[in-house]
Amino acid sequence: MKIDKLKNQIPKNITVVAVSKRKSNKEILEVYNTNHKDFGENRVQELIVKNNDLPNDIRWHMIGKLQRNKVKFIAPFIHLIHSVDSYKLLLEIEKQAKKNQRVINILLQIKISNDESKSGLSFDETQNILNNHEQINIKIIGLMGMGSLDMNKNENEFIEISNFYQKSKDRFNFKYLSLGMSGDYNLAIENNSNMIRVGSLIFGERN
Ligand SMILES: *Cc1c(COP(=O)(O)O)cnc(C)c1O
């Protein structure tokens, strides 16, 4: 689907992150040239290369599993890290942000699925970080979740993270609930998502 068509089908306040992993610069530029600036990647190495090669005003979103020893490579330029799935990772991001004299915006990734491949914090761990961590070189601006591959489970998973988001957002000044991909973005939007991460629907299947 063309990205403009997708944007026309959903409410205006929803940010679409075009997930460009494994896609070429040419394919990315086609989307960029529709005046789209938000792109998501899940591998640090690929992200660094694309950040070097592609226009400077792209807002890069890190959406994949992030190893602590690789934070330093993306800290200078990353726009938003969605996949903060441990407190140790959060501390490393803070350290690297400080070195780069910037504040890095992050989302806390909550594990809403029992799939083994999915990582994330529990609701309790998330609450604990929010209550106790004094944010200096990072800003926690919301939450991220990934539904189960078994889509029958997604509705309950989305309701759960949405409830947590709704009850926390004023107190913690959240801006984003990053929830929903090509197969489940409509359901996510029904459950208060305002940031969807869409890859294959925009770019076609990945190899
Ligand atoms: C790949 C990926 C997406 C996009 O998946 P599609 O089904 O291609 O839309 C979204 N979120 C994360 C974390 C991903 O790794």
The ligand as an SDF file (V2000), in Angstrom:
LIG
                    3D

 15 15  0  0  0  0  0  0  0  0999 V2000
    9.7580   -5.6410   11.5540 C   0  0  0  0  0  0  0  0  0  0  0  0
    9.1000   -4.9470   12.6760 C   0  0  0  0  0  0  0  0  0  0  0  0
    7.8890   -4.2470   12.4780 C   0  0  0  0  0  0  0  0  0  0  0  0
    7.1800   -4.1630   11.1500 C   0  0  0  0  0  0  0  0  0  0  0  0
    6.6280   -5.3930   10.8130 O   0  0  0  0  0  0  0  0  0  0  0  0
    5.6480   -5.5210    9.5390 P   0  0  0  0  0  0  0  0  0  0  0  0
    4.8340   -6.7140    9.8680 O   0  0  0  0  0  0  0  0  0  0  0  0
    6.5360   -5.7110    8.3610 O   0  0  0  0  0  0  0  0  0  0  0  0
    4.8540   -4.2870    9.4650 O   0  0  0  0  0  0  0  0  0  0  0  0
    7.3520   -3.5800   13.5620 C   0  0  0  0  0  0  0  0  0  0  0  0
    7.9250   -3.6050   14.7690 N   0  0  0  0  0  0  0  0  0  0  0  0
    9.0670   -4.2650   15.0030 C   0  0  0  0  0  0  0  0  0  0  0  0
    9.6530   -4.2470   16.3680 C   0  0  0  0  0  0  0  0  0  0  0  0
    9.6870   -4.9650   13.9590 C   0  0  0  0  0  0  0  0  0  0  0  0
   10.8280   -5.6180   14.2170 O   0  0  0  0  0  0  0  0  0  0  0  0
  1  2  1  0
  2  3  1  0
  2 14  2  0
  3  4  1  0
  3 10  2  0
  4  5  1  0
  5  6  1  0
  6  7  2  0
  6  8  1  0
  6  9  1  0
 10 11  1  0
 11 12  2  0
 12 13  1  0
 12 14  1  0
 14 15  1  0
M  END
$$$$
